[in-house]
Structures are given as C-alpha cells and as structure tokens.
Amino acid sequence: MQPPLVTQLVAGDHDAFAALYDRLGKKLYATAVQLNCAHQEAEDIVHDLFVELARHRQELNDIENLEAYIFTMLRNAVSRLQRRKKTGLKAFLRWSSDQIARNRTHGIPATLPDEDLSKALNLLPEPQRIVLILKVISGLSFKQISSVVGIKMNTAASRYRYAIQKLQSTLGAEDDYK
C-alpha cells in the first residue's frame, strides 16, 4: 500500500507536488550545492527534477522509498551535469591549445616554433593546462575559473602559477616572464 502522498502524486495532485517541494526543495538545493553545483545550476537541477517527477508520476507507484528515490535522481542529475562540464572543458581545452599555438599569446617569444609551444602545453598536467587556458585565452578571473572547474580560487591561482613556471622551464624562457 502506497503512502497517501504517493497516491496523490500519481493522480497529478498539484497540492501534493507543492507539499513535496516544500518538504524537500531546500534539502535538494543544499545537497546539489554541496555536490559542487553553482547556485543557479542547483536551482535548475531541482526544478528539472520536479518536472521529471510530474512527467513520470505513474512510475512512482513502483517506488518503495520516495525520498531516497528523489535524492538518487538528484545525484544522477548532478553527475550528468559534471560529465557535460568535463567533456565541454576537454573540447574547449583542445580548441584553446590550438589558439595559443596559433596566436602565441601570454608572452612566449615570437620566434618560438608552434610545435615547441604545443609540446610544452601538452606536457602540463591537465588541471594546470585547463586553468592556464581559461585564464589566458578566455580571460577569466581566478574566481570564475574556480566556479567553472569546481576548485577553490587559491587552487586555480596556484595551478596557473605552476603552469607558467613549467612552461618557463620547458621552453627555457625564464627571463621573458620576470
């Protein structure tokens, strides 16, 4: 026998959805933020989650623990978002690496062959390369980078500094940066 709330949800009762949102909305939002979602992303995920619940409400009859099911939906939505971000960052990173090699931005000497710069960039650990690309090509602040990548602002700054140091060492261009 299903709890009355589930029966009302399956029937499409708007008040039941409102009651469920009142009971879980803030918890879901806070959980999404704790799972490294930006505030707007967390709001969107919670909204979309309730839309999905309403859209597939007939399937709720088969659910034993509604709250656990909803939090599982949230976790899955956050995971999908993070995978999309990671895939997008990798594509952006490839594009940006090409832009750096082509445009020779960020103070690397103009006489440096494109091949050397590309090799040097590829030698950087991916987290450092991502931060460097977002800072140099996109012109993002460390605060913005921290939000995009999901790291602390100081971590973004450190990764940028380490990336520049490694490029200097690899390219033998230390005097050009000081």
N, CA and C of each residue as an Amber inpcrd file, in Angstrom:
protein
   534
   0.8490000  -1.1860000   0.0000000   0.0000000   0.0000000   0.0000000
   0.8930000   1.2470000   0.0000000   0.6640000   2.1110000  -0.9620000
   1.4520000   3.3350000  -1.0890000   0.9660000   4.3810000  -0.0840000
   1.9120000   5.2070000   0.4030000   1.5200000   6.3200000   1.2700000
   0.5830000   7.2640000   0.5080000  -0.2580000   7.9900000   1.2330000
  -1.2140000   8.8870000   0.5790000  -0.5370000   9.9190000  -0.3380000
   0.6350000  10.3970000   0.0410000   1.3170000  11.3940000  -0.7800000
   1.6480000  10.8260000  -2.1610000   2.1450000   9.5950000  -2.2040000
   2.4850000   8.9690000  -3.4860000   1.2240000   8.7920000  -4.3210000
   0.1530000   8.3570000  -3.7070000  -1.1220000   8.1900000  -4.4210000
  -1.5750000   9.5160000  -5.0070000  -1.4370000  10.5870000  -4.2490000
  -1.8240000  11.9140000  -4.7300000  -0.9010000  12.3730000  -5.8630000
   0.4010000  12.0950000  -5.7470000   1.3450000  12.4750000  -6.8020000
   1.0170000  11.7510000  -8.1000000   0.7600000  10.4580000  -7.9920000
   0.4400000   9.6660000  -9.1770000  -0.8290000  10.1960000  -9.8370000
  -1.7570000  10.6680000  -9.0310000  -3.0110000  11.2220000  -9.5540000
  -2.8140000  12.6150000 -10.1570000  -1.6450000  13.1920000  -9.9610000
  -1.3690000  14.5080000 -10.5320000  -1.8480000  15.6590000  -9.6690000
  -2.0050000  15.4210000  -8.3870000  -2.4780000  16.4420000  -7.4500000
  -1.4070000  17.5350000  -7.2740000  -1.7350000  18.7450000  -7.7030000
  -0.7810000  19.8640000  -7.6320000  -0.3990000  20.2020000  -6.1930000
  -1.3460000  20.0830000  -5.2880000  -1.0470000  20.3640000  -3.8800000
  -0.0390000  19.3540000  -3.3140000  -0.1170000  18.1180000  -3.7840000
   0.8250000  17.0920000  -3.3210000   2.2380000  17.4260000  -3.8110000
   2.3420000  17.8840000  -5.0630000   3.6620000  18.2790000  -5.5660000
   4.1900000  19.4900000  -4.8020000   3.3150000  20.4370000  -4.5040000
   3.7220000  21.6170000  -3.7330000   4.1880000  21.1980000  -2.3390000
   3.4750000  20.2700000  -1.7090000   3.8610000  19.7930000  -0.3720000
   5.2140000  19.0740000  -0.4260000   5.4090000  18.2770000  -1.4650000
   6.6810000  17.5710000  -1.6170000   7.8200000  18.5640000  -1.8450000
   7.5550000  19.5760000  -2.6460000   8.5780000  20.5970000  -2.8840000
   8.8850000  21.3520000  -1.5860000   7.8580000  21.7010000  -0.8390000
   8.0720000  22.4010000   0.4350000   8.8920000  21.5570000   1.3990000
   8.6660000  20.2500000   1.3710000   9.3640000  19.3630000   2.2910000
  10.8160000  19.1020000   1.8700000  11.0710000  19.0060000   0.5480000
  12.3940000  18.5790000   0.0920000  13.1760000  19.6140000  -0.7040000
  12.5270000  20.6420000  -1.1760000  13.1670000  21.5960000  -2.0770000
  14.4720000  22.1680000  -1.5480000  14.4600000  22.6770000  -0.3260000
  15.6690000  23.2850000   0.2430000  16.7650000  22.2550000   0.4830000
  16.3760000  21.0610000   0.9130000  17.3590000  19.9920000   1.1430000
  18.0120000  19.5810000  -0.1750000  17.1900000  19.4650000  -1.2170000
  17.7210000  19.0840000  -2.5280000  18.6870000  20.1510000  -3.0440000
  18.2830000  21.4060000  -2.9120000  19.1210000  22.5190000  -3.3590000
  20.4560000  22.5100000  -2.6020000  20.3920000  22.3950000  -1.2890000
  21.6100000  22.3990000  -0.4660000  22.5050000  21.2190000  -0.8220000
  21.9190000  20.0810000  -1.0800000  22.7040000  18.9050000  -1.4550000
  23.3930000  19.1250000  -2.7920000  22.6930000  19.6970000  -3.7610000
  23.2900000  19.9650000  -5.0710000  24.4640000  20.9280000  -4.9380000
  24.3110000  21.9490000  -4.1040000  25.4060000  22.9020000  -3.8880000
  26.5880000  22.1880000  -3.2350000  26.3140000  21.3240000  -2.2760000
  27.3920000  20.5720000  -1.6170000  28.0920000  19.6220000  -2.5870000
  27.3940000  19.2300000  -3.6410000  27.9850000  18.3620000  -4.6640000
  28.6830000  19.1770000  -5.7510000  29.0290000  20.4310000  -5.4190000
  29.8070000  21.3290000  -6.2850000  29.0340000  21.9190000  -7.4490000
  27.7430000  22.0770000  -7.3090000  26.9710000  22.8030000  -8.3160000
  26.9650000  24.2770000  -7.9350000  27.0090000  25.1230000  -8.9500000
  26.8200000  26.5510000  -8.7060000  25.3620000  26.7550000  -8.2810000
  25.0860000  27.8850000  -7.6510000  23.7390000  28.1180000  -7.1300000
  22.6770000  28.0350000  -8.2290000  22.9210000  28.6420000  -9.3720000
  21.9490000  28.6070000 -10.4660000  21.7800000  27.1860000 -10.9970000
  22.8850000  26.4480000 -11.0720000  22.8070000  25.0590000 -11.5210000
  21.9710000  24.2310000 -10.5470000  22.1690000  24.4510000  -9.2590000
  21.4070000  23.7200000  -8.2430000  19.9200000  24.0220000  -8.3680000
  19.5870000  25.2870000  -8.5650000  18.1770000  25.6560000  -8.7490000
  17.5960000  24.9680000  -9.9810000  18.3490000  24.9850000 -11.0770000
  17.8780000  24.3630000 -12.3130000  17.6880000  22.8580000 -12.1440000
  18.6290000  22.2240000 -11.4680000  18.5350000  20.7760000 -11.2720000
  17.3050000  20.4270000 -10.4430000  17.0720000  21.1650000  -9.3680000
  15.9060000  20.8840000  -8.5220000  14.6180000  21.1070000  -9.3140000
  14.5620000  22.1880000 -10.0720000  13.3770000  22.4640000 -10.8940000
  13.1500000  21.3220000 -11.8900000  14.2000000  20.9510000 -12.6110000
  14.0850000  19.8910000 -13.6100000  13.6980000  18.5570000 -12.9790000
  14.1890000  18.3090000 -11.7680000  13.8620000  17.0890000 -11.0560000
  12.3560000  17.0050000 -10.7990000  11.7580000  18.1040000 -10.3640000
  10.3230000  18.0940000 -10.0960000   9.5110000  18.0050000 -11.3900000
  10.0220000  18.5740000 -12.4590000   9.3560000  18.4300000 -13.7570000
   9.3640000  16.9570000 -14.1650000  10.5150000  16.2950000 -13.9890000
  10.6110000  14.8720000 -14.3190000   9.6810000  14.0320000 -13.4520000
   9.6130000  14.3600000 -12.1710000   8.6930000  13.6320000 -11.2910000
   7.2560000  13.7600000 -11.7910000   6.8640000  14.9540000 -12.1590000
   5.4990000  15.1710000 -12.6420000   5.2730000  14.4430000 -13.9650000
   6.2730000  14.4990000 -14.8250000   6.1640000  13.8820000 -16.1520000
   6.0510000  12.3550000 -16.0460000   6.7530000  11.7630000 -15.1010000
   6.7780000  10.3030000 -14.9600000   6.1060000   9.8530000 -13.6570000
   5.0940000  10.5640000 -13.2610000   4.4600000  10.2970000 -11.9640000
   3.8320000   8.9050000 -11.8750000   3.4320000   8.3190000 -13.0010000
   2.8360000   6.9800000 -12.9760000   3.8240000   5.9380000 -12.4610000
   5.1030000   6.1770000 -12.6900000   6.1350000   5.2320000 -12.2670000
   6.3710000   5.2730000 -10.7550000   5.8490000   6.2750000 -10.0810000
   6.0730000   6.4070000  -8.6360000   5.4000000   5.2980000  -7.8370000
   4.4150000   4.6320000  -8.4370000   3.7660000   3.5150000  -7.7470000
   4.7490000   2.4000000  -7.4160000   5.8000000   2.2770000  -8.2120000
   6.7750000   1.1960000  -8.0230000   7.8850000   1.5580000  -7.0470000
   7.8860000   2.7800000  -6.5470000   8.9610000   3.2640000  -5.6790000
   8.6320000   2.9560000  -4.2260000   9.5890000   2.3230000  -3.5370000
   9.3710000   1.9900000  -2.1290000   9.6790000   3.1600000  -1.2010000
  10.7770000   3.8850000  -1.4890000  11.1860000   4.9980000  -0.6290000
  11.3020000   6.2400000  -1.5090000  10.2710000   7.0510000  -1.5170000
  10.1930000   8.2010000  -2.4100000  11.3370000   9.1850000  -2.1810000
  11.6350000   9.4880000  -0.9320000  12.6930000  10.4570000  -0.6420000
  14.0520000   9.9570000  -1.1330000  14.3690000   8.7000000  -0.8980000
  15.6380000   8.1330000  -1.3730000  15.6720000   8.1570000  -2.9050000
  14.5550000   7.8660000  -3.5280000  14.4640000   7.8830000  -4.9880000
  14.7400000   9.2880000  -5.5290000  14.1690000  10.2830000  -4.8970000
  14.3470000  11.6690000  -5.3410000  15.7990000  12.1080000  -5.1550000
  16.4190000  11.7560000  -4.0530000  17.8200000  12.1260000  -3.8460000
  18.7430000  11.3730000  -4.8070000  18.3560000  10.1660000  -5.1890000
  19.1160000   9.4460000  -6.2100000  18.9800000  10.1620000  -7.5560000
  17.7730000  10.6290000  -7.8580000  17.5700000  11.4130000  -9.0840000
  18.4720000  12.6500000  -9.0680000  18.5580000  13.3080000  -7.9230000
  19.3960000  14.4950000  -7.7870000  20.8610000  14.1520000  -8.0290000
  21.3380000  13.1060000  -7.3720000  22.7330000  12.7010000  -7.5410000
  23.0410000  12.3960000  -9.0060000  22.1280000  11.6970000  -9.6710000
  22.3280000  11.3690000 -11.0810000  22.3350000  12.6220000 -11.9550000
  21.4700000  13.5740000 -11.6570000  21.4210000  14.8210000 -12.4300000
  22.7160000  15.6120000 -12.2520000  23.2220000  15.6680000 -11.0370000
  24.4870000  16.3690000 -10.7740000  25.6290000  15.6680000 -11.5060000
  25.6490000  14.3410000 -11.4860000  26.6930000  13.5850000 -12.1890000
  26.6520000  13.8630000 -13.6910000  25.4470000  13.8980000 -14.2610000
  25.3230000  14.1960000 -15.6950000  25.8480000  15.5940000 -16.0020000
  25.5110000  16.5560000 -15.1480000  25.9790000  17.9300000 -15.3400000
  27.5050000  17.9790000 -15.2830000  28.0950000  17.3070000 -14.3150000
  29.5490000  17.3280000 -14.1740000  30.2350000  16.6480000 -15.3580000
  29.6390000  15.5710000 -15.8780000  30.2060000  14.9260000 -17.0700000
  30.1390000  15.8630000 -18.2750000  29.0170000  16.5730000 -18.4300000
  28.8980000  17.5250000 -19.5410000  29.9280000  18.6290000 -19.4040000
  30.1290000  19.1140000 -18.1930000  31.1300000  20.1640000 -17.9710000
  32.5250000  19.6590000 -18.3280000  32.8390000  18.4620000 -17.8730000
  34.1710000  17.9040000 -18.1220000  34.4000000  17.7060000 -19.6130000
  33.4080000  17.1750000 -20.3110000  33.5190000  16.9880000 -21.7540000
  33.6710000  18.3330000 -22.4440000  32.8980000  19.3070000 -22.0130000
  32.9950000  20.6450000 -22.5880000  34.3460000  21.2780000 -22.3370000
  34.8920000  21.0730000 -21.1560000  36.2070000  21.6180000 -20.8460000
  37.2930000  20.9720000 -21.6920000  37.1820000  19.6640000 -21.9110000
  38.1880000  18.9910000 -22.7330000  38.1530000  19.5180000 -24.1650000
  36.9540000  19.6800000 -24.7110000  36.8320000  20.2230000 -26.0640000
  37.3600000  21.6540000 -26.1060000  37.0120000  22.4220000 -25.0740000
  37.4920000  23.7980000 -25.0050000  39.0080000  23.8270000 -24.8810000
  39.5530000  22.9140000 -24.1120000  41.0000000  22.8460000 -23.9180000
  41.7170000  22.5630000 -25.2350000  41.2020000  21.6100000 -26.0060000
  41.8170000  21.3210000 -27.3130000  41.7710000  22.5580000 -28.2050000
  40.6210000  23.2050000 -28.2530000  40.4780000  24.4000000 -29.0860000
  41.4250000  25.5010000 -28.6070000  41.4750000  25.7170000 -27.2970000
  42.3100000  26.7800000 -26.7430000  43.7880000  26.5090000 -26.9480000
  44.2050000  25.2470000 -26.8340000  45.6080000  24.9140000 -27.0830000
  45.9870000  25.2870000 -28.5070000  45.0950000  25.0100000 -29.4370000
  45.3400000  25.4050000 -30.8340000  45.4370000  26.9190000 -30.9620000
  44.5650000  27.6410000 -30.2320000  44.5890000  29.1020000 -30.2890000
  45.8970000  29.6530000 -29.7350000  46.3640000  29.0890000 -28.6460000
  47.6250000  29.5540000 -28.0560000  48.7580000  29.3350000 -29.0450000
  48.7950000  28.1480000 -29.6190000  49.8680000  27.8410000 -30.5630000
  49.8160000  28.7890000 -31.7580000  48.6170000  29.0790000 -32.2340000
  48.4670000  29.9420000 -33.3970000  48.7710000  31.3990000 -33.0860000
  48.2620000  31.8750000 -31.9790000  48.3490000  33.3090000 -31.6700000
  49.5420000  33.7020000 -30.8210000  50.1920000  32.7160000 -30.2050000
  51.3510000  32.9800000 -29.3410000  51.0320000  34.0620000 -28.3010000
  49.9250000  33.8680000 -27.6290000  49.5630000  34.8020000 -26.5610000
  50.3520000  34.4590000 -25.3160000  50.1840000  35.1840000 -24.2900000
  50.7570000  35.0690000 -22.9520000  52.2650000  35.2360000 -22.9060000
  52.8610000  36.0090000 -23.8340000  54.2510000  36.4330000 -23.6940000
  55.3190000  35.4640000 -24.1290000  54.9910000  34.3540000 -24.7360000
  56.0230000  33.4470000 -25.2260000  56.6980000  34.1340000 -26.4100000
  58.0140000  34.0770000 -26.5300000  58.7130000  34.7890000 -27.6010000
  58.1670000  34.4540000 -28.9880000  58.0760000  35.4590000 -29.8270000
  57.5030000  35.2900000 -31.1570000  58.3170000  34.3440000 -32.0270000
  59.5810000  34.1330000 -31.7250000  60.4240000  33.2590000 -32.5410000
  60.2270000  31.7860000 -32.1960000  59.4500000  31.5000000 -31.1570000
  59.2480000  30.1170000 -30.7380000  58.3890000  29.3800000 -31.7580000
  58.8330000  28.2360000 -32.2410000  58.0270000  27.4770000 -33.1980000
  56.7430000  26.9650000 -32.5430000  55.6660000  26.9070000 -33.3180000
  54.3830000  26.4170000 -32.8080000  54.5070000  25.0240000 -32.2070000
  55.3010000  24.1910000 -32.8200000  55.4490000  22.8180000 -32.3630000
  56.0070000  22.7630000 -30.9400000  56.9760000  23.6080000 -30.6190000
  57.5580000  23.6210000 -29.2730000  56.5250000  24.0430000 -28.2300000
  55.7480000  25.0460000 -28.5570000  54.7270000  25.5180000 -27.6200000
  53.6640000  24.4480000 -27.4060000  53.2200000  23.8230000 -28.4710000
  52.2170000  22.7570000 -28.3490000  52.7340000  21.6210000 -27.4820000
  53.9890000  21.2320000 -27.7110000  54.5780000  20.1600000 -26.8940000
  54.6500000  20.5760000 -25.4310000  55.0610000  21.8150000 -25.1960000
  55.1690000  22.3020000 -23.8120000  53.7990000  22.3050000 -23.1400000
  52.7820000  22.7440000 -23.8470000  51.4300000  22.7420000 -23.2820000
  50.9670000  21.3190000 -22.9830000  51.2640000  20.4020000 -23.8600000
  50.8470000  19.0140000 -23.6590000  51.5900000  18.3420000 -22.5150000
  52.7470000  18.8660000 -22.1420000  53.4900000  18.3180000 -21.0130000
  52.8990000  18.7490000 -19.6680000  52.1100000  19.8210000 -19.6840000
  51.4880000  20.2850000 -18.4370000  50.4520000  19.2760000 -17.9700000
  50.3420000  19.0840000 -16.6560000  49.2370000  18.2640000 -16.1500000
  47.9110000  18.9140000 -16.5660000  46.9390000  18.0990000 -16.8800000
  45.6660000  18.6170000 -17.3880000  45.0370000  19.6910000 -16.4950000
  45.0150000  19.5200000 -15.1620000  44.4050000  20.5750000 -14.3320000
  45.1070000  21.9340000 -14.5040000  46.4240000  21.9240000 -14.6290000
  47.1590000  23.1830000 -14.8210000  46.8880000  23.7480000 -16.2130000
  46.8520000  22.8730000 -17.2060000  46.6150000  23.3190000 -18.5790000
  45.2280000  23.9510000 -18.7060000  44.2320000  23.3620000 -18.0690000
  42.8700000  23.8970000 -18.1230000  42.8320000  25.2990000 -17.5240000
  43.4220000  25.4630000 -16.3440000  43.4240000  26.7760000 -15.6910000
  44.1640000  27.8020000 -16.5540000  45.3090000  27.4100000 -17.0960000
  46.0830000  28.3170000 -17.9470000  45.2660000  28.7660000 -19.1600000
  44.6020000  27.8380000 -19.7920000  43.8040000  28.1440000 -20.9820000
  42.6440000  29.0820000 -20.6170000  41.9500000  28.7640000 -19.5340000
  40.8140000  29.6020000 -19.1310000  41.2620000  31.0110000 -18.7580000
  42.4330000  31.1290000 -18.1580000  42.9550000  32.4380000 -17.7470000
  43.4540000  33.2280000 -18.9520000  44.2660000  32.5850000 -19.7680000
  44.9510000  33.3000000 -20.8530000  44.0390000  33.5370000 -22.0500000
  43.3920000  32.5080000 -22.5210000  42.5820000  32.6240000 -23.7320000
  41.2230000  33.2480000 -23.4340000  40.5640000  32.7470000 -22.4080000
  39.2200000  33.2290000 -22.1210000  39.2130000  34.4920000 -21.2790000
  40.3380000  34.7730000 -20.6340000  40.4050000  35.9640000 -19.8050000
  39.5710000  35.8870000 -18.5440000  39.2990000  34.6550000 -18.0690000
  38.5000000  34.5020000 -16.8570000  39.3300000  34.8620000 -15.6300000
  38.6660000  35.3560000 -14.6200000  39.3310000  35.6160000 -13.3390000
  39.5000000  34.2830000 -12.6080000  40.3390000  34.2750000 -11.5800000
  40.5090000  33.0490000 -10.8160000  39.1990000  32.6490000 -10.1400000
  38.4100000  33.6190000  -9.7500000  37.1040000  33.3240000  -9.1410000
  36.2000000  32.6180000 -10.1570000  36.1780000  33.1170000 -11.3890000
  35.3640000  32.4940000 -12.4270000  35.8840000  31.1000000 -12.7620000
  37.2020000  30.9680000 -12.8340000  37.7980000  29.6600000 -13.1210000
  37.4260000  28.6730000 -12.0260000  37.4700000  29.1230000 -10.7730000
  37.1400000  28.2210000  -9.6680000  35.7130000  27.7090000  -9.7930000
  34.8190000  28.5500000 -10.2570000  33.4280000  28.1460000 -10.4380000
  33.2740000  27.1790000 -11.6060000  33.9500000  27.4640000 -12.7080000
  33.8480000  26.6200000 -13.8990000  34.4350000  25.2380000 -13.6530000
  35.6000000  25.1890000 -13.0340000  36.3200000  23.9300000 -12.8570000
  35.8850000  23.2000000 -11.5880000  35.3360000  23.9400000 -10.6350000
  34.9070000  23.3230000  -9.3890000  36.0250000  23.1600000  -8.3870000
  36.9200000  24.1670000  -8.3410000  38.0250000  24.1560000  -7.3880000
  38.0100000  25.4700000  -6.6240000  38.8270000  25.5580000  -5.5890000
  38.9290000  26.8000000  -4.8310000  39.7130000  27.8330000  -5.6340000
  39.4470000  29.1070000  -5.3520000  40.1030000  30.1920000  -6.0720000
  41.6170000  30.1400000  -5.8920000  42.0860000  29.8840000  -4.6880000
  43.5330000  29.8000000  -4.4460000  44.1590000  28.6290000  -5.2030000
  43.4150000  27.5500000  -5.3520000  43.9070000  26.4020000  -6.1180000
  44.0640000  26.7870000  -7.5850000  43.0980000  27.5300000  -8.1140000
  43.1840000  27.9900000  -9.5080000  44.4210000  28.8630000  -9.6990000
  44.6580000  29.7840000  -8.7710000  45.8210000  30.6730000  -8.8660000
  47.1230000  29.8690000  -8.7970000  47.1740000  28.8920000  -7.9110000
  48.3770000  28.0610000  -7.7790000  48.6210000  27.2490000  -9.0360000
  47.5740000  26.6710000  -9.5930000  47.7320000  25.8820000 -10.8170000
  48.2250000  26.7520000 -11.9720000  47.7290000  27.9670000 -12.0340000
  48.1660000  28.8990000 -13.0760000  49.6610000  29.2050000 -12.8980000
  50.0330000  29.5180000 -11.6660000  51.4350000  29.8460000 -11.3780000
  52.3420000  28.6600000 -11.7110000  51.9490000  27.4510000 -11.3110000
  52.7510000  26.2610000 -11.6040000  52.8310000  26.0190000 -13.1120000
  51.7410000  26.2500000 -13.8200000  51.7390000  26.0620000 -15.2800000
  52.7210000  27.0220000 -15.9450000  52.7100000  28.2850000 -15.5150000
  53.6390000  29.2780000 -16.0800000  55.0760000  28.8710000 -15.7710000
  55.3310000  28.4300000 -14.5360000  56.6790000  28.0150000 -14.1680000
  57.1470000  26.8320000 -15.0030000  56.2620000  25.8670000 -15.2300000
  56.6340000  24.7010000 -16.0320000  56.8690000  25.0910000 -17.4800000
  56.0530000  26.0080000 -18.0020000  56.2830000  26.4700000 -19.3740000
  57.6280000  27.1800000 -19.4760000  57.9300000  28.0130000 -18.4770000
  59.2150000  28.7150000 -18.4690000  60.3640000  27.7130000 -18.4870000
  60.2710000  26.7130000 -17.6430000  61.3180000  25.7130000 -17.5370000
  61.4320000  24.9090000 -18.8280000  60.3090000  24.4760000 -19.3420000
  60.2990000  23.6440000 -20.5460000  60.8070000  24.3990000 -21.7570000
  60.4090000  25.6750000 -21.8760000  60.7590000  26.4480000 -23.0580000
  62.0550000  27.2140000 -22.8920000  62.6220000  27.2240000 -21.6830000
  63.8590000  27.9510000 -21.4460000  63.6940000  29.4480000 -21.6360000
  62.5220000  29.9710000 -21.2420000  62.2270000  31.3900000 -21.4670000
  62.0100000  32.1090000 -20.1540000  62.7530000  31.7480000 -19.1270000
  62.5220000  32.2920000 -17.7970000  62.6720000  33.8150000 -17.7560000
  63.6070000  34.3530000 -18.4600000  63.8330000  35.8060000 -18.3930000
  62.6970000  36.6000000 -18.9960000  61.9360000  35.9900000 -19.8880000
  60.8500000  36.6950000 -20.5530000  59.6450000  36.8940000 -19.6440000
  59.5570000  36.1920000 -18.5280000  58.3900000  36.2850000 -17.6600000
  58.6430000  37.1190000 -16.4250000  59.8900000  37.4610000 -16.1330000
  60.1910000  38.1310000 -14.8650000  60.2690000  39.6110000 -15.0180000
